[in-house]
Amino acid sequence: MLQAPDLVEARRRLAEFTERFAKSAAKAVACLEAGFEDAMAVMALPEKYRKRLRTTNMQERLNEEIRRRERVIRIFPNDESALRLIGALLAEQNEAWQERKYLDMDEFKEWATTRAAAGEGHNVVALAS
């Protein structure tokens, strides 16, 4: 569903999944149906932004880096020392992310202005429904 090219196709895939697994995985189907609209909010955005915003790759990479550095120290003398390590790592990552563009927000602002001018509203999350 998250790989669907548009919201119509994502809904079709949801219906297909629901039909296939309704009996064997009822709880999973109910969970998916309950969170579907929230997960599909990204579909309202231009396609170029979807991949980066629908995944958690950045967060997962950051967590891996925290774990890697934590393994080097192994035992922290107190909570504050662990927080200092994490804070230093977050500051380092922030500096790295400031140097490169993850998303071109100029193009996004142009897209949002065009939608607003067309009367399609400013609330991007509401656009997905």
N, C-alpha and C positions, 0 to 999 in steps of 0.2 A: 504494500500500500504506500509506503513512504517513497518507493521508487516510481510510483505512477507519474505520468507526465502532467496530469491535471486532476482536479478534484472529482470530476465525473468518473474517471477511470478508477480512482482510489475508492470511491463509493461502490463501484461495480465489484472491485476486488474484495471489499469488506463483505458484500452480500454473498459472494462466492465462498469466502472463508467461513462465514457464519453458517451457511447451508451445509458445508462439508463437515464442520466440527461441532455443531450445535449439540449433538448427543454425546460425543466422546469427550469433549472438553468444554462443558457448559460454563464453568466459572471463567475460563480464559476468554471465551467468546463474550461473556457479560462484561468483563473487564475491558476488553478491546472496544466494545460498543460504547461503554461509558466514557472512555477517553478519546474516542475517535475524532470528534470535532476539535478538541484541544490540540491533538497531534497534527491535525490537518491545517491548522492556522497558517503554517508556513506556506501552504499552497497558494495563498493570496499574494505572495511576494513574487517578484520576477524570478524566472528560473535560475538565473545565475547565482542568486543568493540562497536558494533552497538547500543545496547540499551542505554548505557550511553551517547553516542555521538549524538543520534538522538532525545533525549528528552531535555527539558529545566528544568528538576527537580531541579538541583542545583541552577539555577538562580531564579526559582520561590521560593524556600526555602529561599534564601537570601533576596529576596524582601519582603517576609512575615515577616522575622525577622526585617528588617528595619522598616516596617509599625508598627509592634508590639511595638518597642521601641519609635517610633515617637508618638504613641498614648499616651504613658506614659507622655511625655513632653507636648504634645498638642500644645503649642504655643512657637515658637522659637523667641527670641528677634531680630535675624537678620539671613541673609543667611549663614554667616560664622559659626554660632553655629550649624546649620543644617548640614553643610558640615563636621564639626568636629565630630559630632555624626556618620555620615555615614562613614567617614574615619576611626574612631576608630572601628566600626563594621567590616569594610572590613579588617582591620589589624588583628582583632581577628579571623575572618574566615580564613584568609590566614594561620595563625599559626595552626589552627585546621586542615586544609587541608594538611599542610606540615607533620603532624604527621601520617597520614594514607595514604595509596596508594589508589587512586581512580581508576587508570589504571596501569597495569604492563607494563611499557614502554620497559623493556628489551625484552619481548616477541614480542612487536610491532616492535622493531628495527630488531629483527631476521627475522620477516615476511617481512619487507621492504627490507632487504638485500637479502633474497631469491628471491623476485620479481625482484630486480635489476639484480641479477646474471642470472636470466632466461630471461633477456632482456625485461622485462615488464615495465621498467621505474621507475623513482623516484616520479613522480607526481601522488600522490594518488587520487586527485580529477579527473584527466584525466582518471584514470583507470575505473571509473564508467560508462563512456560513451561507 
